[in-house]
Amino acid sequence: MPPNSTSFKVKVGSDFSQLHHIKAVVPRGSVLGPTLFNIYCHDIPIPLNSQLAMFEDDTTILTQDSSLDLAIKNLQISLNEITTWFQKWKLNLNPTKSEVKIFTLKRYNNPKDIHINNQVIQWNKKDDVVKYLGLHKDENSLPSSKLQIKSSLLLYTSIIRPLLTYACPVWAAVSPTKIKKIQTLQNKFLRISLKAPGFMRNQQTHNDNGIPLIRSKTQNRRLKPRLPQDIPPTDTEEPSSEDEEQSIL
């Protein structure tokens, strides 16, 4: 059938069914396809105790709790709510292509089963990898606090601080009061990135992570006046006639 056709027929072996017309269709790969799909799924229910992540036709439900049993219960409730909406709008969930995975560093045994349309979804084993949007996730991929801190500092030093110190040779000679305002902004960014407790001093957050203060970072880059008498003569310069007369006298 042509790609833009609004009719179809089914082939089984060498036999064809009758021609059937499609009443509503969005051509695959069309420009409006993603926009129309987002409009179609705009009223999908958002579970109360879970997070819903959607990308095209991939749907992910995330639950988090200190109790594994409660997290599984919330996941099943959210899944039932989503399944009801899918059935209402003639969208089918494929249990054979659905996966459930527990991300935790705690030990657990025999978690409760998860069902889609009364069909059990097997839990992935601890060593199994779940693939989502090209990413392979397992239990070892849980972010550590040290990794989060390093990533936060990298984002700050590579993206935020260049914006704060942009054109610093021009404004580095301003009054300390104005420099202090920029320094206060850097302090806030660092404390958020490091999740620094209230008793930790700002000077300590800078020293422990090798982040210079705004004043020390910009003081060597400011523009300095260059008067003629400030420019040292080079060895290649020839003495003027006045200098020769003075030396003779």
C-alpha positions in Angstrom: 0.0 0.0 0.0 1.2 3.5 -0.6 2.6 5.2 2.5 -0.1 8.0 2.5 -3.0 5.6 1.8 -5.9 5.6 4.2 -6.9 2.0 3.5 -5.4 -1.3 4.3 -5.7 -5.1 3.9 -4.2 -8.0 5.7 -2.1 -10.7 4.0 -2.0 -14.2 5.5 0.2 -16.5 3.4 -1.0 -15.9 -0.1 -4.5 -14.8 0.8 -5.6 -11.1 1.2 -8.5 -9.8 3.2 -11.0 -7.2 1.9 -9.9 -3.6 1.7 -10.7 -1.6 4.8 -10.6 2.2 5.1 -9.0 4.0 8.0 -11.2 6.8 9.3 -8.4 8.6 11.2 -4.7 8.4 10.5 -1.5 10.3 11.0 1.2 9.4 8.4 4.2 7.9 10.0 7.2 10.3 10.1 5.0 13.4 9.4 5.9 16.8 10.8 2.6 17.1 12.7 2.8 13.5 14.1 4.6 14.3 17.4 2.4 17.4 18.0 -0.8 15.6 17.4 0.3 12.7 19.6 1.1 15.1 22.5 -2.4 16.7 22.1 -3.9 13.2 22.1 -2.1 12.3 25.4 -2.5 15.7 27.0 -5.1 14.6 29.5 -3.3 11.4 30.6 -3.7 11.1 34.4 -0.7 11.9 36.5 -0.5 9.5 39.5 -0.4 11.1 43.0 2.4 9.0 44.5 4.4 8.5 41.3 6.2 10.3 38.5 5.1 9.9 34.9 7.8 10.2 32.1 6.7 10.0 28.5 8.7 10.2 25.3 6.8 9.5 22.1 5.2 6.1 22.7 7.5 5.1 25.6 5.8 5.6 29.0 7.6 5.2 32.3 6.2 5.2 35.9 8.6 6.0 38.7 7.8 5.4 42.4 10.1 6.1 45.4 9.7 5.2 49.0 11.8 4.0 52.0 9.4 1.0 52.1 9.7 -1.3 49.2 6.3 -2.8 49.7 4.7 0.7 49.7 6.6 1.7 46.6 5.3 -1.4 44.8 1.8 -0.8 46.0 1.9 2.8 44.6 3.3 1.5 41.4 0.5 -0.9 40.9 -2.1 1.7 41.7 -0.6 4.2 39.3 -0.3 1.5 36.6 -4.0 0.6 37.0 -5.0 4.2 36.6 -2.8 4.6 33.5 -4.1 1.3 32.0 -7.7 2.5 32.4 -7.0 5.7 30.5 -5.2 3.7 27.7 -8.2 1.4 27.4 -10.6 4.4 27.2 -8.7 5.9 24.3 -8.1 2.7 22.4 -4.4 2.5 23.2 -3.0 -0.9 24.1 -0.2 -1.6 26.6 2.0 -4.5 25.6 2.8 -6.5 28.7 5.4 -8.5 26.8 7.4 -5.4 26.2 6.9 -3.9 29.6 9.6 -4.2 32.3 9.8 -3.5 36.0 13.0 -2.8 37.9 14.0 -2.1 41.5 16.8 0.4 42.0 18.1 0.1 45.5 21.2 -0.7 47.5 19.2 -2.6 50.1 18.7 -6.3 50.1 15.2 -7.6 49.2 13.6 -11.0 48.5 10.6 -11.9 46.4 8.9 -8.6 45.7 5.2 -8.6 45.0 4.1 -9.1 41.4 3.1 -6.3 39.1 0.1 -6.8 36.8 -1.0 -5.3 33.5 -4.5 -6.4 32.4 -4.3 -9.3 34.9 -1.0 -10.4 33.3 2.1 -10.7 35.5 5.1 -8.6 34.6 8.3 -10.4 35.7 10.7 -8.4 37.8 14.1 -7.9 36.2 16.9 -9.6 38.1 19.4 -7.5 40.1 22.1 -8.0 37.5 19.8 -7.3 34.5 19.9 -4.1 32.6 16.9 -2.0 31.7 17.2 0.0 28.4 15.3 3.3 28.2 15.8 5.8 25.4 19.2 4.3 24.6 20.4 4.4 28.3 21.3 1.1 30.1 20.3 1.3 33.7 21.1 -1.2 36.5 21.4 -1.0 40.2 25.0 0.1 40.0 24.0 3.2 38.0 22.5 4.9 41.1 24.2 8.3 41.4 26.4 8.6 44.5 26.7 11.8 46.5 30.3 12.3 45.5 29.4 12.0 41.8 26.5 14.5 42.2 28.9 17.0 43.9 31.5 16.6 41.2 28.8 17.0 38.5 27.3 20.1 40.2 30.8 21.7 40.5 31.5 20.9 36.9 28.2 22.6 35.8 29.0 25.6 37.9 32.6 26.1 36.8 31.8 25.5 33.1 28.4 27.2 32.7 27.5 29.5 35.6 30.8 31.1 36.6 31.8 32.2 33.1 28.5 34.1 33.0 29.2 35.7 36.4 32.8 36.7 35.4 32.0 37.7 31.8 34.0 40.8 30.7 35.6 41.0 34.2 38.7 43.0 32.9 36.3 45.8 32.4 34.4 45.8 35.6 37.0 44.3 38.0 38.0 47.7 39.3 34.5 48.6 40.6 33.8 49.2 44.2 34.0 46.3 46.7 30.3 46.7 47.4 29.4 45.7 43.8 31.9 42.9 43.8 30.3 41.6 47.0 26.9 41.3 45.2 28.5 38.9 42.7 30.3 37.1 45.4 27.0 36.6 47.3 25.5 35.1 44.1 28.5 32.7 43.8 28.1 31.7 47.5 24.4 30.7 46.9 25.3 28.6 43.8 28.0 26.8 45.7 25.9 26.1 48.7 23.1 24.7 46.5 25.6 22.6 44.5 27.4 21.2 47.5 24.2 20.9 49.7 26.3 22.7 52.3 24.9 22.7 55.8 24.1 26.0 57.5 27.1 25.9 59.9 29.6 25.6 57.0 31.3 28.9 56.2 31.4 30.3 52.7 35.2 30.5 52.9 35.4 26.8 53.6 33.2 25.9 50.7 35.6 27.8 48.4 38.8 26.4 49.9 37.7 22.7 50.1 36.7 22.7 46.4 39.3 24.9 44.9 36.9 27.7 43.9 38.5 31.1 44.0 36.7 34.2 45.3 35.4 36.6 42.8 37.8 39.3 43.9 40.9 37.1 43.7 39.8 35.7 40.3 39.2 39.1 38.7 41.9 41.3 40.3 44.6 40.1 38.0 42.5 40.5 34.9 41.3 44.1 35.3 42.4 46.7 32.8 45.2 48.9 34.1 46.0 52.4 32.7 49.1 52.5 30.5 50.6 55.9 30.5 53.7 56.6 28.4 55.9 56.8 31.4 54.6 53.4 32.5 55.9 51.7 29.4 59.5 50.6 29.9 61.9 51.2 27.0 63.1 48.3 25.1 66.7 47.5 24.3 66.3 48.1 20.6 65.2 51.7 21.1 67.8 54.3 19.9 68.5 57.2 22.3 67.0 60.5 21.2 69.1 63.6 20.4 68.2 65.2 23.8 69.5 62.1 25.6 72.8 62.3 23.7 73.2 66.0 24.6 72.6 65.3 28.3 75.1 62.5 28.3 77.7 64.7 26.7 77.2 67.5 29.2 
